[in-house]
Amino acid sequence: MKLFGPFKQLVTLADLPLRGKISDVQLEIIVDGGILVNDSKIQKVGNFEILRSENQNIEIEHIEGEQIVLPAFVDSHTHICFGGNRANDFAMRNAGKTYLEIAENGGGIWSSVQHTRNASEEELLKTLLERINILTDLGITTIEVKSGYGLDVENELKMLRIIKEAQSQTQATLVPTCLSAHLKPRDFKGDNKAYLDYILNEILPKVKEEKLSDRVDIFIEKSAFQPEESKEFLLKTKDLGFQITVHADQFTPGSSRIAVEVGAKSADHLEATIDEDIQFLAQSDTVATALPGASLGLGEKFTPARKLLDAGAILAIASDWNPGSAPMGNLITQASILATYEKLTTAEVLAGMTFRSAFALGLEDRGRLENGLKADFVTFKTDNFQNVLYNQGSLKAENVFIDGIKVK
């Protein structure tokens, strides 16, 4: 066993609700706190001196100076395995070009598909690990990583195998998700239904055989896959034993309702979600995942996070780090900005980046500092935990621990 501390403030996030709004007065804050860790799990949290007196001769990892500690963050939606760069897309978009015009000029998702297909496995692994390290340094220790820039058997499997290899080279938890249904590739001979059948019959059986992912995602949108064909595809993937998640309501409403109807773990984006579908989400266990990075990258409105919480939905906040619409990758900055525009409490933002995001990934063993949970936590050199969001990402993590082992 090892005792960590003392921490000026230890913010446990214990006993907070999974769904709906949270007041900051509900936060449990232990002054001069300590965390007792045994075999990668939290044994106990409490006052540091009391824990030390209760555990004579215990190994102690002293935290120097005034630092606060939070549960480590969870980024439940990223596309960080990719090749190439789409800075020109960003410049063209800001110069007034439309999505279609950018695609016609060689940009868009298809550009990333070509770059990723052409990249070597060594190059993709190297850049993926670099991005994982960036996130880990921010205090993000659980990271969902999607495929979706391969879009054929060979290259989707290449991406998922690289994600699996990256897991063997990082202490962070990677959650691979198969997003072969990102859009129909231009070089596929057939319509959307034929391509979705190709995924079901050619890609997913191999994914399952090699145990590369147990999650499937689809982009439901006018420019990608239509509602009814997507619903049929999702139900079939469930029959194959996969968890499902959905890119929903990014530009047009309606697909979040499909996510709920098929029992998706989460519906992500939701910038275009209408009030009646907010109520539909709120009455389900499907997590509503806000992706403020995409709103910032595209200049679009934010997910209606305040309305979702007030209705009783489970709100997660993720980065959507990708080479096109959300290139920033800094979850803390994005969440802080979302809080400003949507009037979210500090407690709601922290919950959205920790245990609520973990729930979206089917991981209920992390995201709080409580007995029996995974010992992933992050410290910041400040005497007030509110400064983490107040500084909008400029206050950097001081120490990051995974399973009670310091990784930063």
C-alpha positions as CSV (number, residue, x, y, z in Angstrom):
1,M,0.0,0.0,0.0
2,K,1.0,3.6,-0.6
3,L,-0.3,6.9,0.7
4,F,-0.4,9.9,-1.6
5,G,-0.6,13.5,-0.3
6,P,-1.1,15.8,1.3
7,F,-3.4,17.6,-1.1
8,K,-4.6,21.1,-0.4
9,Q,-8.0,20.0,-1.8
10,L,-9.1,16.5,-2.7
11,V,-12.2,16.6,-4.9
12,T,-13.7,13.1,-4.8
13,L,-16.8,13.5,-7.1
14,A,-18.3,10.9,-4.7
15,D,-22.1,10.5,-4.4
16,L,-22.8,12.8,-7.4
17,P,-25.7,11.7,-9.6
18,L,-25.1,10.0,-13.0
19,R,-27.8,12.1,-14.7
20,G,-29.1,15.6,-14.6
21,K,-27.9,18.9,-13.2
22,I,-25.4,19.2,-10.3
23,S,-24.8,22.1,-7.9
24,D,-21.3,22.9,-6.8
25,V,-22.4,22.6,-3.2
26,Q,-22.8,18.9,-3.8
27,L,-19.0,18.5,-4.3
28,E,-17.2,16.7,-1.6
29,I,-13.9,18.5,-0.9
30,I,-11.4,17.1,1.6
31,V,-9.0,19.6,2.9
32,D,-5.4,18.4,3.4
33,G,-6.5,15.1,1.9
34,G,-4.7,11.8,1.2
35,I,-5.3,8.9,-1.1
36,L,-4.5,5.4,0.1
37,V,-3.8,3.0,-2.8
38,N,-3.5,-0.8,-2.8
39,D,-2.8,-2.8,-5.9
40,S,-3.8,-0.2,-8.4
41,K,-7.1,0.5,-6.6
42,I,-8.1,3.3,-4.2
43,Q,-8.3,1.8,-0.7
44,K,-9.5,4.9,1.1
45,V,-9.6,8.7,0.9
46,G,-9.6,11.1,3.8
47,N,-7.4,13.5,5.8
48,F,-3.8,12.8,5.1
49,E,-2.6,12.9,8.7
50,I,-5.3,10.6,9.9
51,L,-4.6,8.1,7.1
52,R,-0.9,8.2,8.0
53,S,-1.6,7.7,11.7
54,E,-3.9,4.7,10.9
55,N,-1.2,3.1,8.6
56,Q,2.1,3.1,10.5
57,N,5.3,2.5,8.4
58,I,3.4,2.8,5.1
59,E,5.2,4.0,2.0
60,I,4.4,7.7,1.3
61,E,4.5,9.6,-1.9
62,H,4.8,13.2,-0.7
63,I,3.1,15.8,-2.9
64,E,5.3,18.9,-2.8
65,G,3.8,22.4,-2.4
66,E,0.2,23.3,-2.7
67,Q,-1.6,21.0,-5.1
68,I,-5.2,19.9,-5.6
69,V,-6.2,16.5,-6.9
70,L,-9.1,15.4,-9.1
71,P,-10.0,12.0,-10.7
72,A,-8.2,11.7,-14.0
73,F,-10.2,12.7,-17.0
74,V,-11.8,10.5,-19.6
75,D,-12.0,11.5,-23.3
76,S,-14.8,9.3,-24.6
77,H,-14.7,10.4,-28.3
78,T,-11.5,10.9,-30.3
79,H,-10.2,10.2,-33.8
80,I,-6.5,10.5,-33.0
81,C,-5.3,7.6,-35.2
82,F,-4.9,9.3,-38.6
83,G,-2.4,10.3,-41.2
84,G,-1.9,13.7,-42.8
85,N,-3.0,17.2,-42.0
86,R,-6.0,19.3,-42.9
87,A,-4.9,22.8,-42.0
88,N,-5.9,23.9,-45.5
89,D,-9.5,22.8,-44.8
90,F,-9.5,25.1,-41.7
91,A,-8.1,28.0,-43.8
92,M,-10.6,27.4,-46.6
93,R,-13.5,27.1,-44.1
94,N,-12.6,30.4,-42.5
95,A,-12.3,32.0,-45.9
96,G,-16.0,31.2,-46.5
97,K,-15.8,27.9,-48.5
98,T,-18.5,25.4,-47.9
99,Y,-18.1,21.7,-46.9
100,L,-18.8,20.6,-50.5
101,E,-16.3,23.1,-52.0
102,I,-13.6,22.0,-49.6
103,A,-14.3,18.3,-50.5
104,E,-14.2,19.2,-54.2
105,N,-10.8,20.8,-53.6
106,G,-9.3,17.6,-52.1
107,G,-10.2,18.2,-48.5
108,G,-12.7,16.7,-46.1
109,I,-12.8,13.2,-44.6
110,W,-11.8,11.6,-47.8
111,S,-8.5,13.5,-47.7
112,S,-7.8,12.0,-44.3
113,V,-8.8,8.5,-45.6
114,Q,-6.2,8.8,-48.4
115,H,-3.5,10.1,-46.1
116,T,-4.2,7.3,-43.6
117,R,-4.2,4.6,-46.2
118,N,-0.9,5.8,-47.6
119,A,0.8,6.2,-44.2
120,S,3.0,3.3,-43.0
121,E,2.0,1.4,-39.9
122,E,5.2,2.8,-38.2
123,E,4.2,6.3,-39.0
124,L,0.6,5.9,-37.8
125,L,1.8,4.2,-34.6
126,K,4.3,7.0,-33.9
127,T,1.9,9.8,-34.3
128,L,-0.9,8.0,-32.4
129,L,1.5,7.5,-29.4
130,E,2.5,11.1,-29.6
131,R,-1.2,12.2,-29.3
132,I,-1.8,9.8,-26.5
133,N,1.1,11.3,-24.6
134,I,-0.3,14.8,-25.2
135,L,-3.6,13.7,-23.7
136,T,-2.0,11.9,-20.8
137,D,0.0,15.0,-20.0
138,L,-3.3,16.9,-19.7
139,G,-4.5,14.4,-17.1
140,I,-6.6,12.3,-19.5
141,T,-5.9,8.6,-18.7
142,T,-8.8,6.9,-20.5
143,I,-9.1,7.6,-24.2
144,E,-11.5,6.3,-26.8
145,V,-9.9,6.0,-30.2
146,K,-11.9,5.4,-33.4
147,S,-11.0,3.9,-36.8
148,G,-12.8,5.3,-39.7
149,Y,-10.1,6.7,-42.0
150,G,-9.5,3.3,-43.6
151,L,-12.9,2.4,-44.9
152,D,-12.0,-0.9,-46.4
153,V,-11.1,-4.3,-44.8
154,E,-7.3,-3.9,-45.2
155,N,-7.1,-0.3,-43.8
156,E,-9.7,-0.5,-41.1
157,L,-8.0,-3.5,-39.7
158,K,-4.7,-1.7,-40.1
159,M,-5.9,1.1,-37.9
160,L,-7.5,-1.1,-35.2
161,R,-4.3,-3.2,-35.0
162,I,-2.2,-0.1,-34.6
163,I,-4.5,1.1,-31.8
164,K,-4.1,-2.4,-30.2
165,E,-0.3,-2.1,-30.5
166,A,-0.4,1.4,-29.0
167,Q,-2.2,0.0,-26.0
168,S,0.8,-2.3,-25.3
169,Q,3.0,0.8,-25.3
170,T,1.0,3.1,-23.0
171,Q,-0.3,2.9,-19.5
172,A,-3.4,4.9,-20.5
173,T,-6.5,2.9,-21.2
174,L,-7.4,2.9,-24.9
175,V,-11.0,2.1,-25.9
176,P,-10.9,1.2,-29.6
177,T,-14.1,1.8,-31.6
178,C,-14.8,0.6,-35.2
179,L,-16.1,3.5,-37.2
180,S,-16.0,1.9,-40.7
181,A,-19.4,3.6,-41.2
182,H,-17.8,7.0,-41.2
183,L,-18.9,7.6,-44.8
184,K,-19.1,5.5,-48.0
185,P,-15.7,5.6,-49.6
186,R,-15.5,7.1,-53.1
187,D,-13.8,4.0,-54.4
188,F,-16.5,1.6,-53.2
189,K,-18.7,0.2,-56.0
190,G,-22.2,0.2,-54.7
191,D,-24.7,2.2,-52.7
192,N,-24.8,3.0,-48.9
193,K,-26.7,-0.2,-48.1
194,A,-24.1,-2.3,-50.0
195,Y,-21.3,-0.6,-48.1
196,L,-23.0,-1.2,-44.7
197,D,-23.5,-4.8,-45.7
198,Y,-19.8,-5.0,-46.6
199,I,-18.9,-3.7,-43.1
200,L,-21.2,-6.3,-41.5
201,N,-20.0,-9.2,-43.6
202,E,-16.3,-8.4,-44.3
203,I,-15.0,-6.1,-41.7
204,L,-16.8,-6.7,-38.4
205,P,-16.3,-10.5,-38.4
206,K,-12.5,-10.0,-38.6
207,V,-12.6,-7.3,-36.0
208,K,-14.4,-9.7,-33.6
209,E,-12.1,-12.6,-34.5
210,E,-9.0,-10.6,-33.7
211,K,-10.6,-9.0,-30.7
212,L,-9.7,-5.5,-32.0
213,S,-12.8,-3.7,-30.7
214,D,-16.2,-4.4,-29.1
215,R,-17.7,-1.1,-30.1
216,V,-19.2,0.1,-33.4
217,D,-20.0,3.7,-34.4
218,I,-21.8,5.3,-37.4
219,F,-22.1,8.8,-38.7
220,I,-25.8,9.5,-39.4
221,E,-26.1,12.6,-41.5
222,K,-27.2,13.7,-45.0
223,S,-23.6,13.6,-46.1
224,A,-22.9,10.2,-44.7
225,F,-25.6,7.5,-43.8
226,Q,-29.4,8.0,-43.7
227,P,-31.5,7.3,-40.6
228,E,-33.3,4.1,-41.6
229,E,-30.3,2.3,-43.2
230,S,-28.3,3.3,-40.1
231,K,-30.9,2.0,-37.7
232,E,-30.9,-1.4,-39.5
233,F,-27.1,-1.5,-39.5
234,L,-26.9,-0.7,-35.8
235,L,-29.4,-3.4,-34.8
236,K,-27.4,-5.9,-36.8
237,T,-24.2,-4.9,-35.1
238,K,-25.9,-5.4,-31.7
239,D,-26.8,-8.9,-32.9
240,L,-23.2,-9.5,-33.6
241,G,-22.4,-8.6,-29.9
242,F,-21.0,-5.1,-30.3
243,Q,-21.8,-2.1,-28.1
244,I,-22.9,0.8,-30.2
245,T,-22.4,4.6,-30.3
246,V,-23.6,7.1,-32.8
247,H,-22.5,10.4,-34.4
248,A,-25.9,12.0,-34.0
249,D,-27.6,15.4,-34.8
250,Q,-24.4,17.2,-35.8
251,F,-26.0,19.3,-38.6
252,T,-29.6,17.9,-38.8
253,P,-31.8,16.5,-36.0
254,G,-33.4,13.1,-35.6
255,S,-30.6,10.6,-35.3
256,S,-30.2,11.0,-31.5
257,R,-33.7,9.4,-31.3
258,I,-32.4,6.4,-33.3
259,A,-29.5,6.1,-30.9
260,V,-31.9,5.9,-28.0
261,E,-34.2,3.4,-29.9
262,V,-31.4,1.0,-30.6
263,G,-29.9,1.3,-27.1
264,A,-26.7,3.1,-28.0
265,K,-24.2,3.7,-25.2
266,S,-24.0,7.3,-26.3
267,A,-25.2,9.8,-28.9
268,D,-22.3,12.2,-29.7
269,H,-22.4,15.8,-31.1
270,L,-26.1,16.8,-30.7
271,E,-25.5,20.4,-31.9
272,A,-28.7,20.3,-33.9
273,T,-30.8,18.4,-31.3
274,I,-34.3,19.7,-31.0
275,D,-36.2,20.1,-27.7
276,E,-38.4,17.0,-28.1
277,D,-35.4,14.8,-28.7
278,I,-33.7,16.3,-25.7
279,Q,-36.6,14.9,-23.6
280,F,-36.2,11.5,-25.4
281,L,-32.5,11.4,-24.5
282,A,-33.2,12.4,-20.9
283,Q,-35.5,9.5,-20.4
284,S,-32.9,7.0,-21.6
285,D,-29.6,5.6,-20.5
286,T,-27.9,6.8,-23.7
287,V,-25.3,9.3,-22.8
288,A,-25.5,12.7,-24.5
289,T,-21.9,13.6,-25.4
290,A,-21.1,17.2,-26.2
291,L,-18.1,17.8,-28.5
292,P,-17.2,21.5,-28.1
293,G,-14.1,21.1,-30.1
294,A,-16.2,20.5,-33.2
295,S,-18.2,23.6,-32.5
296,L,-15.1,25.6,-32.2
297,G,-13.4,24.1,-35.3
298,L,-16.5,24.6,-37.5
299,G,-17.9,27.8,-36.1
300,E,-21.2,26.0,-35.2
301,K,-23.4,26.3,-32.2
302,F,-22.6,24.2,-29.1
303,T,-24.5,21.2,-27.9
304,P,-27.5,22.3,-25.8
305,A,-25.8,21.0,-22.7
306,R,-27.8,23.2,-20.2
307,K,-31.1,22.0,-21.6
308,L,-29.9,18.4,-21.6
309,L,-28.9,18.5,-18.0
310,D,-32.0,20.4,-16.9
311,A,-34.1,17.7,-18.6
312,G,-32.2,15.0,-16.6
313,A,-29.9,13.6,-19.4
314,I,-26.5,12.0,-18.7
315,L,-24.1,14.6,-20.2
316,A,-20.5,13.7,-21.1
317,I,-17.9,16.1,-22.6
318,A,-15.3,14.8,-25.0
319,S,-12.8,16.4,-27.4
320,D,-13.6,14.9,-30.8
321,W,-9.9,15.4,-31.6
322,N,-9.6,14.8,-35.3
323,P,-7.7,16.3,-38.2
324,G,-10.6,18.1,-39.8
325,S,-13.3,19.6,-37.6
326,A,-11.7,19.4,-34.1
327,P,-7.9,19.7,-34.4
328,M,-7.3,21.2,-30.9
329,G,-7.5,18.1,-28.7
330,N,-7.4,20.1,-25.4
331,L,-10.4,18.7,-23.6
332,I,-10.0,21.0,-20.6
333,T,-10.0,24.2,-22.7
334,Q,-13.0,23.0,-24.7
335,A,-15.0,22.1,-21.6
336,S,-14.2,25.4,-20.0
337,I,-15.5,27.3,-23.0
338,L,-18.6,25.1,-23.2
339,A,-19.2,25.9,-19.6
340,T,-19.1,29.6,-20.3
341,Y,-21.5,29.5,-23.2
342,E,-23.9,26.9,-21.7
343,K,-23.7,28.1,-18.1
344,L,-22.5,24.7,-16.6
345,T,-21.5,24.4,-13.0
346,T,-17.9,23.3,-12.2
347,A,-19.4,20.1,-10.8
348,E,-21.3,19.4,-14.1
349,V,-18.1,19.9,-16.2
350,L,-16.0,17.7,-13.9
351,A,-18.6,15.0,-13.9
352,G,-18.9,15.3,-17.7
353,M,-15.1,14.7,-18.1
354,T,-14.9,11.9,-15.6
355,F,-17.4,9.3,-14.4
356,R,-20.2,10.3,-16.8
357,S,-17.7,10.0,-19.8
358,A,-16.5,6.7,-18.3
359,F,-20.2,5.5,-18.2
360,A,-20.4,6.3,-22.0
361,L,-17.6,3.8,-22.5
362,G,-19.1,1.1,-20.2
363,L,-16.3,1.7,-17.6
364,E,-17.8,2.3,-14.2
365,D,-14.6,1.5,-12.3
366,R,-13.1,5.0,-12.7
367,G,-13.9,8.7,-12.7
368,R,-14.3,9.3,-8.9
369,L,-11.9,9.1,-6.0
370,E,-13.7,6.4,-4.0
371,N,-12.8,3.1,-2.3
372,G,-12.4,0.3,-4.8
373,L,-12.1,2.4,-7.9
374,K,-9.2,2.6,-10.3
375,A,-6.4,4.8,-8.9
376,D,-6.2,7.2,-11.8
377,F,-5.9,10.8,-10.6
378,V,-4.4,14.1,-11.6
379,T,-2.9,17.0,-9.6
380,F,-2.6,20.7,-10.3
381,K,-0.3,23.2,-8.7
382,T,-2.9,25.5,-7.1
383,D,-4.7,25.9,-3.8
384,N,-8.2,26.1,-5.5
385,F,-9.6,23.4,-7.8
386,Q,-11.8,26.0,-9.5
387,N,-8.7,27.4,-11.1
388,V,-8.5,24.4,-13.4
389,L,-11.5,25.5,-15.4
390,Y,-11.0,29.2,-14.7
391,N,-7.7,29.1,-16.5
392,Q,-9.3,27.4,-19.5
393,G,-6.6,24.9,-20.0
394,S,-3.5,27.1,-19.4
395,L,-3.1,25.6,-15.9
396,K,-1.3,22.4,-16.7
397,A,-1.4,19.1,-14.9
398,E,1.5,18.8,-12.4
399,N,1.3,15.0,-11.7
400,V,-0.6,12.3,-13.5
401,F,-1.1,8.9,-11.8
402,I,-2.4,5.7,-13.5
403,D,-3.1,2.7,-11.2
404,G,-1.3,4.7,-8.5
405,I,1.9,5.0,-10.6
406,K,3.2,8.4,-11.6
407,V,3.3,8.7,-15.4
408,K,4.0,12.5,-15.4
